[in-house]
Amino acid sequence: MAKSAVVIGAGIVGLATARALATRGYQVTVIERSSKAIGASIRNFGMIWPIGQPEGKLYERALHAKSIWKEVLAGAKCWSYEGGSLHMAYQNDEFEVMQQFAGVSAHRPVRILNAIETLEKSPAVNGSGLLGSLYSADEMIVDPREAIAAIPGYLETVLGVAFIWNTAISQIAYPNVSSGSKSWSADEIYVCSGQDFETLYPEQFSAAPLTKCKLQMLRLEAQPDNWKIGPALCGGLSLIHYHGFKAAASLPGLKARYEREYSEYLKWGIHVMASQNGLGEITVGDSHEYALTFDPFDREFINTMILDYLATFARFKSPKVFQTWHGIYPKMTNGATEIVLKPESGVTIINGLGGNGMTLSFGLCDEVVAGTYNPILKDPAYS
């Protein structure tokens, strides 16, 4: 008889866990408190972003996750674009970091482009003062709102996963999970609750090095005449945001300059990127504020700072903003890349992926379910 599993949460981590279980023959039920996923899993760029991961295990996990994304998106009939990423350099120290990164990244499909080659890659790049860019072919864009909404149907139809919506699980006493007077039982229980980590096993989470991150983002209207920007576009501030770039020896010097010249940006954790979805809309962001409780109101000056920095490296046919929002995700404070706990026999918690949920979840959850997961207690690039 097939083993059974209950997964709590239908965000990207819950969906990745459900897929990993179902492909191994489990009878899986996903229970989600809302009528659809509405958290950080749909409030992001949709970037599958291997370039942000340090060489080694995390980079390999990102590539494995990307291969699963391709399988799932094909099954769910969702749009994706494997156009890579483009990081622009306008100062010599930025270009030096990119060149060093490319020089030590023998296993990655990266190369340095001059200014002319960069403009050929994307018509949206600001050519004024452009020295060149770092191009990586690894990165892929999905529309998170479309994908996270469609994947449950694929898991139901193809893998037999059952979904129960509008049901908040408030108690677990293995092998049972309960919502009011209703309960379900399973051989294995997985808690994938994202930012709502106070409800189940609060003592486990309060003891963990875990906080939350609030980020602000914007979306520009669909570009006229089916105009495409090509790869995802990034400014220099992204070089000091992603740990993958710490392989470049001169990064500390670049960071020191940014701390002098962009101190207000770094205060609010702002680095700026842009990705375009299948409708032609462009998602732009973002900022990073860390706390357990946030002011619920967005800060207009942060959006203005994002757009001002965006203009230094990108120009669009239509710059009109038609949506703004914020997302909140859990984030480890000790440099670990996730938290996987077993609070009692038969129960597994998977959480704390920070801003890497879209990039790593499918790979991480596959490892956890397969029994091959070994924690990276501290990201080697963390400081």
Secondary structure, DSSP 8 states (H G I E B T S, - for coil): ---EEEEE--SHHHHHHHHHHHTTT-EEEEE-SSSS--SGGGSS--EE-GGGS-TTHHHHHHHHHHHHHHHHHHHHT--EE---EEEEE-SHHHHHHHHHHHHT-TTS-EEEEEHHHHHHH-TTB--TT--EEEEES--EEE-HHHHHHHHHHHHHHHH--EEE-S----EEETTEEEETTEEEE-SEEEE--TT--SSSSHHHHHTSSEEEEEEEEEEE---GGG----SEEE-TTHHHHSGGGGGSTTHHHHHHHHHHHSHHHHHTT---EEEE-TTS-EEEE---EEESS--SS--HHHHHHHHHHHHHHB--S---EEEEEEEEEEEESSS-S-EEEEEETTEEEEE-BGGGHHHHHHHHHHHHHHT-----SS-TT--
